C-alpha cells in the first residue's frame, strides 16, 4: 500500500467565531472540527498525520492526542499563508515516500472517501490532484482553471478576474501530490497575491510549469462544508445530524421523531432499537439490540445491554454500564455505575459510583450518597436485593445479596445478605398536640407582622 502523509492545517484563530478558543476546537457531533478531519485522514489510510497549529494552541494538541496519539504537531509561529503552514511539517515531508496530502482543518464533514477522489488520480498517472466542488454560491472560493481533466491553476476569489469568477468549480479542502513533487515545489511558492501570503494552491500552477500532470476530483458540497462562524457551525451540526439519522434508520433503528434526536460522532446502535423524541446522545454511547430509549433522555459514556428500557427523562453519564433487560425509568440519574441484568429503577433515583446486582429493585427516591464534600465513595448492592423508597445509602457501604432496606432508611453501615435494614427515627404520636403547634405558629406570625 502506498504511504500517505496528511498535513492538516489548523493554525487559524477563526476570529469570526468570536471565541476565546481556536476555531478548530469547536465541536460538531460531540467531536472537535479538527478531530473529524484527523479521523477522515486516518480512514483514508494515512500512516502519518501532521497537524499544524498556531502559537499557544496547546489545547488543540491535547485534544487531538487524547484520541489520536500517533499525530505529530508543528507550529506556525507567523501566519504567512497555507503554503507556509504546510512547510512547517518539513521533518516529515522532507523524507516522505508515496503521497502527501495537504488538508484544511476546518471541514468537519470530511470523509475518507473524499481523499480517495483525488488519491485515485495519483494512482492513474497524475503527479498532483486537488479536490473540488460545485457550491450553490461560489463567492469567496478559489476557482479551478481547467483544460479537460487537467487542472491548470487555482485562482483565489480576490485575485480572480470577472471571467474567472463565473466558474462554478471551486477549490475544496484537499490537495494531494506525489511526495517528490511536493518536496520539489513547496519552497518555490511566492507571495504574488493581494494578501502577500504564500498560498498552497499556487503549487498547482508551479507543478504545471514544471511539466507535471495535475488533475482534480469532485466531492459533494455537503462533504466539504467549511466552518468560519457560528452560523456555519450550526449548519454543519444540522447536516451531520441529518446524515447520522439516515444512517441509523437504514441500519434498522426506529426514530419516532428523527429531527429531535441528536447523535455523537461515535454513537453505536444495534438493530431493532426504538428511540422516542427529544433524546440526546453524547460521546461514548453503545446500544445493543432491542433497546427502547423513551423521550427526553440525555445519555453519554454509557453502554446499554440488549432489551433494556430507558426513560423517559433519564440521565446517564460518566462511564455507565447497563445490563440486559434493565429498566431505568423516569427521572433516574446513573453516573459512573454498573447496573447488572434485570435491575429495575423505575423512577426518581440517583445511582452514582455504584454497582447494583442482578434483579435488584431500586425504590423511588433512592439516593446513593457518594460524595462527602471531599471524596467520592462506592455503594455496592448485591443481587436480588430490595431497596425501599426514599432510602439514602451513605457510601462507602455494601448491601448483600437478597437484603431488604426498609423505606425511608438512612443506611450508613454494611447490610448482610438476606438481612432487613431499618435506619430511621422511631415514630412517636402525641395525642391532641397538633392544635398547640398551630397556635404557637400563629403567635409567632402575629409577633412578626403585628396582625
Secondary structure, DSSP 8 states (H G I E B T S, - for coil): ---EEEEEEE----GGG--SS-GGGSEETTEEHHHHHHHHHHHTT-SEEEEEEETT-HHHHHHHHHH-TT-EEEEESS---HHHHHHTTHHHHTT--SEEEEEES--TT--HHHHHHHHHHHHTT-SEEEEEE--S--TTS-EEEEETTEEEEEE-GGG--TTGGG---EEEEEEEEEHHHHHHHGGG----STT----TTHHHHHHHHTT--EEEEE--GGGG----SHHHHHHHHHHHHHHHHHHHHHTTEEETTGGG-B--TT-EE-TTEEE-SS-EE-SSEEE-TT-EE-SS-EE-SEEE-TT-EE-SS-EEESSEEE-TT-EEEEEEEEES-EE-TT-EEEEEEEEESEEE-TT-EE-TT-EEE-B-SS-B--EEE-TT-EE-TT-EEESSEEE-TT-EE-TT-EE-S-B-TT-EE--S------TT-HHHHHHHHHHHHHHHH--
